Amino acid sequence: MKKKTVRCDDVLNHICEELDTKLTSAKCRELKRHLERCPNCTAYLDSLRKTIMLYSSTPNPRLPQKARRQLFAALKLKS
């Protein structure tokens, strides 16, 4: 039986801030291996971490309602 390899879509769908911790689940190990050899996914994760850091460092960040709706739509989240 051939082992399924992780694709970029898998990484984008399952990425979490805990990826750089010592989680030992099979899925996390597969995602980490993919990130070690995929510069696009590594850049995406880095961008996500920087966005979270910038957002976290701003006290009571305010986003105009229109921008908030666009952001949530782009991230496919419910507002």
C-alpha positions as CSV (number, residue, x, y, z in Angstrom):
1,M,0.0,0.0,0.0
2,K,1.5,3.3,-1.1
3,K,1.7,6.0,1.6
4,K,-0.2,9.2,0.9
5,T,2.1,12.2,0.6
6,V,1.2,15.5,2.1
7,R,0.4,18.2,-0.5
8,C,0.4,22.0,-0.1
9,D,-3.4,21.9,0.1
10,D,-3.1,19.6,3.1
11,V,-0.7,22.0,4.8
12,L,-3.0,25.0,4.2
13,N,-6.0,23.1,5.5
14,H,-4.3,21.9,8.7
15,I,-1.8,24.5,9.6
16,C,-1.8,25.6,13.2
17,E,0.4,27.6,15.4
18,E,1.4,24.5,17.3
19,L,3.4,23.2,14.2
20,D,6.6,24.5,15.6
21,T,6.1,22.7,19.0
22,K,6.9,19.1,19.8
23,L,3.5,17.6,18.8
24,T,4.0,14.0,17.8
25,S,0.9,13.0,16.0
26,A,1.4,11.4,12.6
27,K,-0.3,14.3,10.8
28,C,1.9,16.9,12.4
29,R,5.0,14.9,11.6
30,E,3.9,14.7,7.9
31,L,3.1,18.4,7.8
32,K,6.5,19.3,9.3
33,R,8.3,17.1,6.8
34,H,6.4,18.8,4.0
35,L,7.3,22.3,5.4
36,E,11.0,21.3,5.5
37,R,11.1,20.9,1.7
38,C,8.4,23.3,0.5
39,P,9.4,27.0,0.4
40,N,5.9,28.2,-0.6
41,C,4.2,26.6,2.5
42,T,7.1,27.7,4.7
43,A,6.6,31.3,3.5
44,Y,2.8,31.0,4.1
45,L,3.4,29.7,7.6
46,D,5.9,32.5,8.3
47,S,3.4,35.1,7.0
48,L,0.7,33.7,9.2
49,R,2.9,33.8,12.3
50,K,3.9,37.4,11.5
51,T,0.2,38.4,11.0
52,I,-0.7,36.8,14.4
53,M,2.2,38.5,16.1
54,L,1.3,41.9,14.7
55,Y,-2.3,41.5,15.5
56,S,-1.5,40.4,19.0
57,S,0.8,43.3,19.6
58,T,-1.9,45.9,18.9
59,P,-4.1,46.7,21.8
60,N,-7.8,46.6,20.9
61,P,-7.2,46.5,17.1
62,R,-10.1,48.0,15.1
63,L,-10.8,47.0,11.6
64,P,-13.4,48.9,9.5
65,Q,-16.5,46.8,9.0
66,K,-16.1,46.5,5.2
67,A,-12.5,45.3,5.6
68,R,-13.6,42.9,8.3
69,R,-16.2,41.3,6.0
70,Q,-13.7,41.0,3.1
71,L,-11.1,39.4,5.4
72,F,-13.6,36.9,6.8
73,A,-14.8,36.1,3.3
74,A,-11.3,35.6,2.1
75,L,-10.6,33.3,5.1
76,K,-13.9,31.6,4.6
77,L,-14.9,32.4,8.2
78,K,-18.2,33.4,9.7
79,S,-18.2,37.0,11.0
